Amino acid sequence: MADPQLKSYDFRRDREKTWRELDFLVQRAGESGLSALTPDELLRLPVLYRATLSALSVARSITLDQNVVVYLESLATRAYFCIYGGRASLAAGLWRFFVYDYPAAVRNAVWPILLSAALLLLGTVVGHVLTLGNPDWFYTFVSEGLAGGRGPTSTTAELRQVLYYGSDTAVEKLNVFASFLFTHNAKIGMLCFALGFSFGIPTAILLFTTGLMLGAFSALYTASGLSADLWAWLTIHGTTELLAVVLCGGAGFVVASALIFPTRKSRLENLAASGKQAAKIVIGTVALFFVAALLEGFGRQLITDMTLRYLIGASMLLYWILYFIRSGTGKAYDSR
């Protein structure tokens, strides 16, 4: 019978170089992070890990020196956490999402998002034209709760008061108002996304009817000579809020397209892939709803200068456009 010590020596001699190399790479990664390794070393790391696992399995089966088994178990555990363990903090994960993943998902869904914007715009134009021609359409497009007492019978002074009321509103009340607006607007956006699972038809209807309501208000204020005042009032937060609604609608159409046009994959497989992209859009857009709620709850109530309202709204729109077009398109994200 072969000497166990000799057998253990031969086993270690043939494989110890691999173990030492893996140990060296794991130690460096543990001290300085995976970014400290070269691309070749990163490719080498899983190969060495699998070879060490194989050696550990053999060592256990032939009952080698227990010290060898313990060493290999420890090395394999450290290598596992180095390769598969968490590599980024929450802050780093959020940074990666908002700098790379979210804007990339939006860019990849440009056509569904444009369709969403077109439906909202079409509804606005139709609502404006119909209500301007016959004010009674206002009651069809706008519910009593959303009208807030406004209607074709309102005087110019009453309509104007709504646009410029609130400059002396207490900040405590505005906090509550902003919180309510965030919740309300986010629900609308989530609904636009969720309805995409019904082949996008309810999403299209919701976007169009939202546009009808907006167009009805536009016609109401245009008839009283307050068109510029209304759009200034809406622009300060609307460029962010309506963009968020459009993005969520686009996410709904991404899901719908996966169901309607499954390509070579099954509908379930296509839905799984498209659903991830749509989910990124919706999750990231929650931040836009939050910003819109702050602008609406504070800025719109405290800032009454029409020019400044337009300037803020236009600046926000320009910022979002540049963000979605340019963010994350430079140096590729290092997934290490």
N, C-alpha and C positions, 0 to 999 in steps of 0.2 A: 504494500500500500504506500502511496506517495506521502511524503512528509507534509502535514498541513501548513507548517511554517513556510516550507519551500513553495507550496502551492500559492499561499498568500503573497509571497514575495514576487512570484512570476506575474500574478494578477495585477499587483500594484505597479510593477515595472512597465507593463504594457500600456497602462492607462493613466499613470500618475501625471504625465505631461498635460493631458486633457484637463484633469481636475485642477491642477495648479493654474492653468490658463483661465479657467472659469472662475476660480477663486480670486484671481487678480482683477478680472473685469468686474465682478460683483462688488469687490471692495472699493474699486474706483468709483463705480456708479453710486454706491452707498455714501461715499464721502462728498462727491461733487455733482451727483445727478447723472442721468443718462446722457445729458448734453456733453459730458466730458469725454464720452466715447466717440471714436471715429465711425464713419459709416460702415467700414469693413468690420469693425469690432461689434457694431450693433447687429450686423448680419451673422456674425460668428456666435453671438451670445446664445440664441436658441438652439443652435447646432450642438454646442458644448453642453447645454442643459439636458438635451435629449440623450446624449451619450452618457452623461453622468447618471441619469435615471436608469438607463440600461445597465450600467455597471452596478448600481445599487441593487437592482433586481437580481443580478447574477450573484452578487456578494451575499445576499440573504439566502438564496437557494442552495449555495454550496457551503454555508456556515463558515465563512472566513473569519479572520480575526475580528472580534467585536469592535475594536477601535476603528477599523476601516469602515464598518457598517455605520457606526455613529457619525464618523466624519462625513461620509457620503450623504447621510440623512440631513445633517446640518447644512451642508453645501447645497443640496437640492432645494431645501426650504428657502434659503437665502436667495438662490437664483430665481425661484418661483415668484417671490414677492418683488424681486427686481424687475422681472419681465411682465408679470400680470398684475402687480399691486398698483394701488393708487399712485399717480405720478404728479398730480396737480392739486393745488389748493382750490377752495371754492372761488376765491377771487380770480385765480388764473383761469379756471373753467369758464367763469362769466365773461372774462375779457376775451377769451378765444371765441365764445359764442357770439358776442355782439360785434366783434371785429371781423370775424371770418364766417362762421356758420350761418348766422342770420341774414346778413346782406347777400351772401352767396345763394341762399335758398330763395330770396326775393328775386334776384337776377335770373335764376333758373325758371322762375314762374312768371316771366314778364308778360306772356300772352294771356294767361288766365287773369292776371291783374289788370291788364288793359281792357279785357272784356268786362271785368267788374266795374272799372271806371266808366266805360262807355254806357253801361246800363244805368248807373247812377246819374250820369250827365243827361242821358236821354229822358229819364224820368223827370229831372229838373226842368228841362226845356218844355216837355209836354205839360207838366203841372203849371208852369209859368204862363204859357200861351193860353191854356184852357181857362185858368182862373182870371187872367187879364181880360179875356173875352166875356166871361160870365162869372162874376164874383161868387155865385152860389157853389161853384166847384170847390171853393175853399173848404166848405163844410164836409165835402166828400173825402178830400185828401188829408185833412187835419182833424184829429180827434179833439174832443172838447178839453181833455186834460192837457194836450200839447198846445192847444191854442192859448191857454192861459187867459181867457177873457178877450183875446184879440179876434177880430173878424172884420168883414166888410163894413159893418156898421160902426166900427171904432173911428174916432176922430184922429186927425193928424197929430194933435197934441198927445193923445193917449198912446198912440203907436211910438211916438218919439220918446215918451217918458220911459218906456220899456228899454230902449236902446241906451239911455244915459243914466238910468237909475242904478244906484249902488255905489257911487264914489265914496260915500261916507259910511258904508256898511262895516260893521264890526268884524275884525279879523277872525274872531272865534266863530262867528256864523259862517264866514267864508270857508273855514276849515271843514265844517260839516257839509257845506254845499259842494266843495271839491271832492270830498269822499263819496258823496252820493253820485256825482257825475261820473266819477271813475267806475263805480260799480255798474251804473246804468249803461254807460257806453260800452264797457267791456262785455256786458251781456249781449248787446246787439251784435258786436263783432263775433263772439263765440257762436251765436245763433247762425250768422252768415256762414261760418265754417262748418258747423254741425249739419246744416241742411244740405251740404254738398253730398252727403251720403245718400240722398234721395235723387241722385243723378243731376244735382245742381239746379233743378227747376225751382224749388222753393227759395234757393239762394238768389236766383235771378229775379224772382218776384219781390223778395224783400228789398233788394237793392233798388229796383225800379220804383216801388212804392215809397221808399225813403226819399228818392229823388222827387217824386210827385209832391210830397210834403214840403220839401225845401223849395220847389218851384212855386207852390201855392203861397208860401210866406213871401217869396221874392215879388210875386205879382201884387200881393196885398200892400207891401211897402212902396212898390213902384207907383201904384195908383195914387199914393199920397205924397209923391215926390220925395220919398226917403230911401230910394234905392241905394245910393252911395253910402248912406248912414247904416243901412242894414248890413251891407256886405262888409263894411269895416267892422261892425259888431260881430259878424260871423267869422271873418278872416282871421282875427287874432288867435282863435283857437281852432277854427274850422279846417285850416290847411293841414293841421296835425290830426284832428279827429276824423275828418272825412277820409284822409289818406289811410288811417288805421282801419276804418270800415272797409275801404276798397281792398286793402291787403288781406283782410280776413275773408272777404268775398272771393278774392283770387285763390286763397287757400282752399275754400270750398270747391271752386272749379277744378283745382288740381286733383282733389279727391274724386270729383265727378268724372273727369276725363279718364281716370284710372279704371272706373267702372264701365264707361261707355266705349273706350278704346283700349282694350287690354294688351294690344300688340301680340307678340309671340308668347308672352307669359299668360298664366291664368289670371282671372280677375282678382283672385285672392292674393297672388304674388305681386301683381302690379299695384294693388291697393296698399299692400304692406310697404312697398318702396315709396310710393307717392305719398302715403300717409305720414312718413317720417319727414319728408320735405315740407308738407303742409303744416305739420305740428311745429316745426321750427319757425315758420312764418307767424303762426298764431301766438306762440309763446313769446317771441321777440316783440310782437306788436302790442302786447300788454304794456310795455314800456311807453309806447306812443300814446296809448289811452291815458296813462298816468300823467304824462306831460300835458296832454290836451285838457285833462281835468284841472290841473293847476292853472293853466292859461285861462280856462273858462271860469273857474271858481274865483281866481284872484285877479288876473290881468284884465279880463273883460269887465269886471265890476269896478276895478280901481282906476283903470285907464280909460278916460272918456274922450281924449283927443282923437279925432277920426284919422288924421295922418299917421299918428303913432300906432294906432291899431293896424292900419294897412302895412306899415313898415315891419311890425313884429310878425304879422302873419306871413308876409312875403319872405322875410328872413328865415322863418322856420321851414317854409316850403323849400327854399333853396338849400337849406342845410340838409333836409331829409333826402332830397334828390342827389346831392353830392355824396351823401353817406352811402346810399344804396348803390350808386354807380362806382364809387372809388374804394370804399372800405374793403380791405382784405385783398385787393388786386395787385398789391406790390409784391414784396418778398413773401414767398409761400410759407404757410404756417409749419413750423417744425413740430411734428407730431410726437417727437421724442419727449 
